[in-house]
Amino acid sequence: MRGNDTLDRQSAMQGTLTLLYSFSKRTSVYADLVYQKASGAGKAWISLAPGPSSGATQVAANIGVLHAF
């Protein structure tokens, strides 16, 4: 984000790590880890998190199973 007056010069850096393991051609498990650091007047808010953080950094984790039918 390159902020303007409306965004109050807010910017964010985000990194994501995803691991995927396949059990078979149709079934896999995955894990995601997301870290975000905001600067400016804003708070960090990762899209899969339920709300903004209370500060400038936020971490979210997600695990799941994928199965193709």
PLY file of the C-alpha trace (Angstrom):
ply
format ascii 1.0
element vertex 69
property float x
property float y
property float z
element edge 68
property int vertex1
property int vertex2
end_header
0.00 0.00 0.00
1.40 3.34 -0.90
-0.71 5.62 1.25
-2.32 8.90 0.37
-4.09 11.47 2.56
-7.07 9.15 3.03
-4.87 6.24 4.12
-2.80 8.57 6.31
0.51 7.39 4.79
-0.03 3.81 5.97
2.05 0.98 4.51
2.45 -2.71 5.29
4.96 -5.51 4.72
3.66 -9.06 4.71
5.30 -12.48 4.45
3.56 -15.83 4.00
4.89 -19.36 4.43
2.82 -22.26 3.07
3.59 -25.95 3.49
1.70 -28.60 1.49
1.95 -32.37 1.92
0.17 -34.77 -0.45
-1.07 -38.08 0.93
-2.35 -39.18 -2.47
-3.39 -37.69 -5.83
-6.61 -36.42 -4.25
-5.82 -35.65 -0.59
-3.38 -33.10 0.86
-2.87 -31.20 4.10
-1.59 -27.63 4.29
-0.39 -25.10 6.84
-0.08 -21.33 6.35
1.75 -18.84 8.53
1.34 -15.13 7.80
3.23 -12.22 9.41
2.39 -8.58 8.77
4.01 -5.37 10.01
2.32 -2.04 9.39
3.87 1.41 9.54
2.36 4.83 9.58
-0.79 5.55 11.54
-2.46 2.18 10.84
-2.71 -1.19 12.52
-1.86 -4.55 10.97
-4.86 -6.45 9.61
-4.35 -9.77 7.82
-7.37 -10.66 5.68
-7.92 -14.11 7.25
-7.74 -12.70 10.80
-11.02 -11.73 12.54
-9.98 -8.11 13.04
-7.12 -5.64 13.20
-4.31 -6.07 15.70
-3.92 -3.82 18.71
-0.49 -2.78 17.41
1.59 -2.63 14.28
2.26 -6.39 13.92
0.01 -9.40 13.47
0.52 -13.15 12.95
-2.07 -15.62 11.65
-1.90 -19.40 11.21
-4.17 -21.70 9.22
-4.23 -25.48 8.76
-6.51 -27.60 6.63
-7.19 -30.63 4.50
-7.74 -30.51 0.74
-9.64 -33.31 -0.96
-10.58 -33.31 -4.64
-13.77 -35.14 -5.61
0 1
1 2
2 3
3 4
4 5
5 6
6 7
7 8
8 9
9 10
10 11
11 12
12 13
13 14
14 15
15 16
16 17
17 18
18 19
19 20
20 21
21 22
22 23
23 24
24 25
25 26
26 27
27 28
28 29
29 30
30 31
31 32
32 33
33 34
34 35
35 36
36 37
37 38
38 39
39 40
40 41
41 42
42 43
43 44
44 45
45 46
46 47
47 48
48 49
49 50
50 51
51 52
52 53
53 54
54 55
55 56
56 57
57 58
58 59
59 60
60 61
61 62
62 63
63 64
64 65
65 66
66 67
67 68
